Amino acid sequence: MFVGIDVSKDRLDVHIRPSGEAFAVARNGDGLEELCSRLQELSPKLVVLEATVGFEITVAAALVAAALPLAVVNPAQVRAFALAMGRLAKTDRLDAELIAIFAERMQPEPRAVPDAAARELGDLVVRRRQLVEMIVMERNRERQARQPKILRGIKRNVEALQLSLSELETDIGDAIRCSPAWQANDDLLQSVPGVGPVLSRTLIAELQELGQIDRPRARGPGGRGTHEPR
């Protein structure tokens, strides 16, 4: 059984092969919990996500923490596969189906994540959900508050919580991108002639913004290289 997940800002579209079953969940704490629970019941051979604009980070972390066989692949591979199949129509539902077919036919290797790393990611995802819930609660209190002193205190709390959330999301991103499940950068680098596994992993470790900056910024002023992050 193979699972393709299309990740968007607010929603996860899921398609399962070969049954053709499809469903969607919200891209929030409850949705991730439902997703992991349903997939654990199915015991799929492989779950595939595309590495896109960052929305997939928390999803990947939750799947890894749930001990599901995950591969996060470069979207260029899926696009090339779609062109070869003549699949040009594009909706979230159809993208999820295409990713599932890609998973079934190409079967990128689901690389095992050590138990300790999976537990750490699980803890980070749980803490992220707690912070989001606290921010929502404080925002609700802010709408009901009338006294300026109380409003100022709530705003300070929200700012502190948002800072903590931002730092935590950075930690989650760093952890999942360094996990074996994250194949996108490694696969892309190793497609370059002369780049093997050792050099690829060295580049990923030393250039953590890989794939997140455009070509002129990667070259730097006057065409020279730079490690300046986006």
Steps between C-alpha positions, in 0.01 A plus 500: 500500500638840397393845619542835327439822693461842339576771754349847480482783750183388679433148376650159429357299210574129532476228234560129554605246240390257379163536675437850365378617841533877547437737787607840629585637843584845629868590526486560873554301818168314484543428131851361548380280783218364284735449204757305701232288667334406170830420330623291792185288466577447130868410556612632159822390335587861418373855554628771265495879534652765276747749646332828411486835680526385860139403572607136490755529783263444793310234304822308433606532864167363621517205258857419604400516867214258423757251359344508153726414201552845349690643204504877440595535134599779266193637317698508174498119502122491535456765228717299260299188584174689434626621160604147405147383584338793319335614825455877458184565702584650837286514813592406857300178471660404169846592630452263794397224259805568281735489800345167605551357150859631507550328836355173368696487176829668590514388864759746638673342795337571838807561714467399862522771766660397832250459784663772708476751212138401435411553867671838495304606194180378666571712807568805282175452307300462823659814644422691180135404531496617863649839404249548218213421738634748758527772235140438391381517862684828562361647177150413620570669834634805317170542316309488830731719709405861570766635736813640329731342759351155437521552122869593524571191707321274254688652207830441677402139558402454136828651380699270731301195390543587132875536551510159669294353216732645238807358676330162540405485131863569413601209723243274334618604155864437585422161653281367219726626221790316662298180537547207259140539378585832336621392156432812295834680525702180505328361190534830315870534580582142408341554159795729422792314332785449744292555815477186713345425840789636708529833316122534489463461877792735561337770286164455673664531843711804406238679287176465696318756284546273197190518283367805686684779318492596135796472263616868508508498881678164503769649272525815708626844387687485174416132452695382804356244739341599827340321793268787581161348597172619355 
